[in-house]
Amino acid sequence: MNYLEVPTKDTRYTYPTGRIRGLEKYLLKPGDFARIKEGKDLSDSFQNLSRFYPYSESMKVCDSPEDFERGFEEEWKRVYLELRSFAPEPELVDLFWLEQDFHNIKVGLKIKVRQKVLQDTRDVKHLSLSGTLNPSLLMDALTREDLSSLPSFFKEVISHAMQMIEKGAVSREIDFFLDRMYFSKFSSGLSEYGDDFLEELAKKLIDNFNVKSFLRIKLWKREDEKKIFSQVILDGGTFEKEKIVALAGEPLDSSISFFGGIYRPILQKALEEWRVNKTLFTLDKALGKVILDFTSRGFYMTFGREPLVNYILIRKLEITTLRSILRAKKANLTLEEMEKIGL
C-alpha cells in the first residue's frame, strides 16, 4: 500500500493534524540553530535561544543560563501535555515519553546502589520531570523498596533489574537490560495499533537498537559476547536475531559487512570515529536521521497518525540538539570542537 493513500474514512486525526500544522510553524530552522551555536558564551547562546517561541516561555523557569536543563524539561513536559490534550489516542503519545521513565529508572537504581536514594526529587541531579511516571512516586518506591504503587510493567522491570544488581551485574549490563526493555515495550506498543506506518516504524526502531547494541557490545570486548548478544538483541527487525548473535567472536570489521543497506556505511563511519576520537556521536545522529527520513511523510498528510508522530520526533531532536549545544557552551567548547562532535 502507498503510505500516502488513505485506506479508511477515519477522520479522527483531521483536527489534530490542523493543530500540528500550527505548531510546525515554530520549529527552528537551520539558521536559528546557527545563531544559538555562534553565541560568544553560554549566556549569549541562552539569550539567543530565549528569543524563539516557545523557548521564550519555557526558559522563564531558569534562575540563570546555567539552569537551562530545567527549561528544556519544562518544554518537553509542556509538549507532552499539549499533544495529549488533543490526540484521539493519548496512549500513543505516552509511548514516546516512555524513554524519560526509563531514564529515571536508571538514575534511581544507580543512586540506590550507592544507598543514597532521596525522596525529594529536587535533590536528585539528572532526573527527568517529563515522563509518564511521577518521578517522586518512582524515587519513593525505590527508597522504601516497595514497588506496589507502580504500574505492573514498571514493577516487573525494576524488580528484575534489582535482582541483577544483587547478583553482581555491572552498571553497563543494567543499562543494556533497561534499554532492551524500553525498546521492546515501545516497539510492541506501536505494533498494537494495526497501522502499517507504526508497524514499519517499530521495525526500524528495532533495527536501530540492534545496530547500536551490536557495535557497543563489540567494542566492549567481553568474553561472554554471545551471551550478551542473546540477552540484548531484539526480535522483529530486518536482521534476524540469530544471525546477529552468530557474529559473536567474529572480527568487528568483517562483522559489519553483515548489515546491508543504509546501516553498513553508518557502522563503518561510527567505527572510524571511535578509532580516532573514542566517541560515537555520529552513530546516534545517523540512526536518528533514518527514523526522521521515514516519518517525514507526516509533513504531507492530513489523515492518519503520521503528522503527530513526525512532530513528536522532530521536537525531540530539536530539544536534544539545543541541549547539546548549550552543554557544549557550558563546557567552553569552540565552534570547531562542536563541529567535531556533530553539532
C-alpha positions in Angstrom: 0.0 0.0 0.0 1.2 3.5 -0.8 1.6 5.3 2.6 0.1 8.5 1.1 -3.2 6.7 0.4 -5.9 6.8 3.0 -7.2 3.2 3.4 -10.3 4.2 5.5 -12.5 7.2 6.1 -11.3 7.5 9.6 -11.1 11.3 10.1 -10.2 11.3 13.8 -6.8 12.9 13.1 -8.0 15.7 10.8 -8.4 18.2 13.7 -5.1 17.1 15.4 -3.3 17.5 12.1 -4.6 21.0 11.8 -3.2 21.7 15.3 0.1 20.1 14.4 0.4 22.3 11.3 0.1 25.3 13.5 2.8 24.0 15.8 5.2 23.2 13.0 5.4 26.9 12.2 7.5 27.3 15.3 10.1 24.6 14.5 13.6 26.1 14.5 15.3 26.5 11.2 19.0 25.8 10.4 19.8 29.5 10.7 18.2 29.6 14.1 20.4 26.8 15.4 23.5 28.5 13.9 22.6 31.7 15.7 22.3 29.9 19.0 25.5 28.0 18.5 27.5 31.1 17.5 26.8 32.9 20.7 30.1 34.0 22.3 29.4 32.1 25.5 26.7 30.2 27.4 24.9 33.4 28.5 24.8 34.7 24.9 23.6 31.4 23.4 20.9 31.2 26.1 19.7 34.7 25.4 19.6 33.9 21.6 17.5 30.7 22.4 15.2 32.7 24.6 14.2 34.9 21.7 12.5 32.0 19.9 8.9 30.9 20.9 8.1 28.6 22.7 11.5 28.6 24.4 10.9 32.3 25.3 8.3 30.9 27.7 9.8 27.6 28.9 13.2 29.2 29.8 11.5 31.6 32.2 11.7 28.9 34.9 15.5 29.1 34.8 17.2 31.1 37.5 20.3 31.6 35.3 21.7 30.4 31.9 23.4 27.6 33.7 19.9 26.3 34.7 18.9 25.6 31.1 18.4 21.9 31.7 15.4 22.8 33.8 14.0 24.9 31.0 14.2 22.0 28.5 12.5 19.7 30.9 9.7 22.3 31.2 9.4 22.5 27.5 9.3 18.7 26.9 6.7 18.3 29.6 4.6 21.1 28.0 4.8 19.4 24.6 3.7 16.1 26.1 0.7 17.7 27.9 -0.4 19.8 24.9 -0.3 16.9 22.4 -2.0 14.6 24.8 -4.8 17.1 25.2 -5.9 16.9 21.6 -4.7 13.5 20.4 -7.5 11.0 19.7 -5.3 8.3 21.2 -3.4 9.9 24.1 -1.8 6.5 25.0 0.0 6.7 21.7 1.6 9.9 22.8 2.5 8.2 26.1 4.7 5.7 24.2 7.0 8.4 23.0 7.6 9.6 26.6 8.5 6.2 27.9 12.1 7.0 27.4 12.0 9.6 30.2 10.6 7.0 32.6 13.4 4.6 31.8 16.0 7.3 32.1 14.6 8.0 35.6 14.7 4.3 36.5 18.4 4.2 35.5 19.1 7.3 37.7 17.2 5.9 40.6 18.8 2.5 40.5 22.3 3.9 40.3 21.6 6.1 43.4 20.0 3.0 45.1 23.2 1.0 44.5 25.1 3.8 46.3 22.4 3.7 49.1 21.7 7.3 48.7 18.2 7.3 47.3 16.5 10.7 48.0 12.7 11.1 48.3 12.9 14.8 47.3 13.3 14.8 43.5 14.6 18.3 43.7 17.8 17.0 45.2 18.3 14.4 42.5 20.5 15.5 39.6 19.8 14.3 36.1 16.2 13.3 36.9 13.7 14.0 34.1 10.5 15.6 35.2 8.8 15.0 31.8 8.0 11.3 31.9 4.7 9.5 32.2 5.6 8.3 35.7 5.6 10.7 38.6 9.4 10.9 39.5 8.6 11.4 43.1 6.5 8.3 43.1 9.3 6.3 41.5 12.0 7.5 43.8 9.8 6.9 46.9 9.2 3.4 45.7 12.9 2.7 45.3 13.7 4.3 48.7 11.1 2.2 50.5 11.8 -0.9 48.4 8.0 -1.1 47.9 7.1 -1.1 44.2 3.3 -1.8 44.8 2.4 1.7 43.8 3.9 1.4 40.3 2.2 0.1 37.2 2.8 -3.6 36.8 5.1 -3.3 33.8 7.5 -0.9 35.6 7.2 -3.1 38.7 8.4 -6.1 36.8 11.2 -4.3 35.0 12.6 -2.7 38.2 12.3 -6.0 40.2 14.3 -7.8 37.5 16.9 -5.0 37.4 17.3 -5.1 41.2 17.8 -8.9 41.1 20.5 -8.4 38.5 22.2 -5.9 40.9 22.0 -8.4 43.8 23.7 -11.0 41.6 26.6 -8.6 40.8 25.6 -7.2 37.4 27.7 -4.1 36.5 26.1 -0.8 35.6 26.5 -1.3 31.8 24.7 -4.7 32.0 21.8 -3.0 33.8 21.7 -0.2 31.2 21.6 -2.8 28.4 18.7 -4.6 30.1 16.8 -1.4 30.6 17.4 -0.2 27.0 16.2 -3.6 25.7 13.0 -3.4 27.8 12.3 0.2 26.7 12.6 -0.6 23.0 10.7 -3.8 23.4 7.8 -2.0 25.1 8.0 0.9 22.7 8.0 -1.2 19.5 5.4 -3.7 20.7 3.2 -0.8 21.8 3.4 0.7 18.3 2.6 -2.6 16.7 -0.6 -3.0 18.7 -2.4 -0.3 16.6 -2.5 -2.4 13.4 -1.2 0.6 11.5 1.2 -0.1 8.6 3.1 3.1 9.3 3.5 2.4 13.0 4.5 -1.2 12.4 7.2 -0.2 9.9 8.4 2.5 12.4 8.6 -0.2 15.1 10.7 -2.4 12.8 13.1 0.5 12.1 13.4 1.3 15.8 14.3 -2.3 16.5 16.9 -2.2 13.7 18.4 1.0 15.1 18.5 -0.5 18.6 20.1 -3.8 17.4 22.7 -2.0 15.2 23.7 0.3 18.1 23.8 -2.5 20.6 25.8 -4.7 18.2 28.5 -2.1 17.9 28.6 -1.1 21.6 28.8 -4.8 22.7 31.6 -5.5 20.1 33.6 -2.5 21.4 33.1 -3.8 25.0 35.2 -6.9 24.0 33.7 -9.2 26.6 34.5 -12.9 26.6 30.8 -13.7 27.0 29.8 -11.7 23.9 27.5 -14.3 22.6 25.5 -14.5 25.9 25.2 -10.7 25.9 24.0 -10.6 22.3 21.4 -13.2 23.1 20.2 -11.2 26.1 20.2 -7.8 24.4 19.3 -8.1 20.7 15.6 -7.9 19.9 13.5 -10.0 17.5 11.3 -8.3 14.9 13.8 -6.3 13.0 15.1 -6.6 9.4 18.1 -8.6 10.6 17.4 -11.9 12.2 18.4 -12.1 15.9 20.1 -15.5 15.4 22.3 -14.2 12.7 23.4 -11.2 14.7 24.2 -13.5 17.7 26.2 -15.7 15.4 28.6 -12.7 14.8 29.8 -13.1 18.4 33.6 -13.7 18.5 34.0 -12.6 14.8 36.3 -9.7 13.9 34.4 -6.4 14.1 35.4 -5.1 10.6 34.2 -8.2 8.8 31.1 -8.4 11.0 29.9 -5.0 9.9 29.6 -6.3 6.3 26.6 -8.4 7.6 24.5 -5.3 7.8 23.3 -4.2 4.4 21.6 -1.2 3.0 21.9 2.1 4.9 23.4 0.5 8.0 26.7 -0.7 6.7 28.1 2.8 5.9 26.6 4.1 9.2 28.5 1.5 11.2 31.7 2.0 9.2 31.7 5.7 9.8 30.9 5.2 13.5 33.8 2.8 13.8 36.2 5.3 12.2 35.0 7.9 14.7 35.6 5.5 17.6 39.1 4.7 16.5 40.0 8.4 16.2 38.1 10.1 19.0 36.7 7.2 21.1 33.2 8.7 20.6 30.1 7.6 18.8 28.3 10.9 18.3 27.8 10.3 14.5 26.1 6.9 15.2 23.2 8.4 17.2 22.8 11.2 14.7 22.8 8.9 11.7 20.4 6.5 13.2 18.1 9.3 14.2 18.1 10.5 10.6 17.0 7.0 9.5 13.8 7.4 11.6 13.1 11.0 10.6 13.6 10.3 6.9 10.8 7.7 7.3 8.4 9.8 9.4 8.8 12.9 7.3 5.9 11.8 5.2 3.9 13.3 8.1 4.5 16.8 6.7 2.3 16.0 3.7 -0.6 14.0 5.1 -3.9 15.0 6.6 -5.4 11.7 7.7 -3.7 9.2 10.0 -1.1 9.3 12.8 1.9 10.3 10.7 1.8 14.1 11.3 1.6 13.6 15.1 4.4 11.1 15.3 6.6 13.1 13.0 6.1 16.2 15.0 6.9 14.4 18.3 10.2 13.1 16.8 11.1 16.4 15.2 10.6 18.2 18.6 12.6 15.6 20.4 15.5 16.0 18.0 15.2 19.8 18.3 15.4 19.8 22.1 18.2 17.2 22.1 20.2 19.3 19.7 19.7 22.5 21.7 20.5 20.8 24.9 23.8 19.5 23.4 24.7 23.0 22.1 24.2 24.6 25.5 26.1 21.8 27.2 28.9 22.4 24.8 28.8 26.1 25.6 28.8 25.4 29.3 32.0 23.3 28.7 33.5 26.2 26.8 33.9 24.2 23.6 34.9 26.1 20.5 32.8 26.0 17.3 35.4 23.8 15.7 35.2 21.4 18.7 31.4 21.4 18.5 31.5 20.5 14.8 33.7 17.5 15.5 31.0 16.1 17.7 28.3 16.6 15.1 26.8 19.9 16.4 
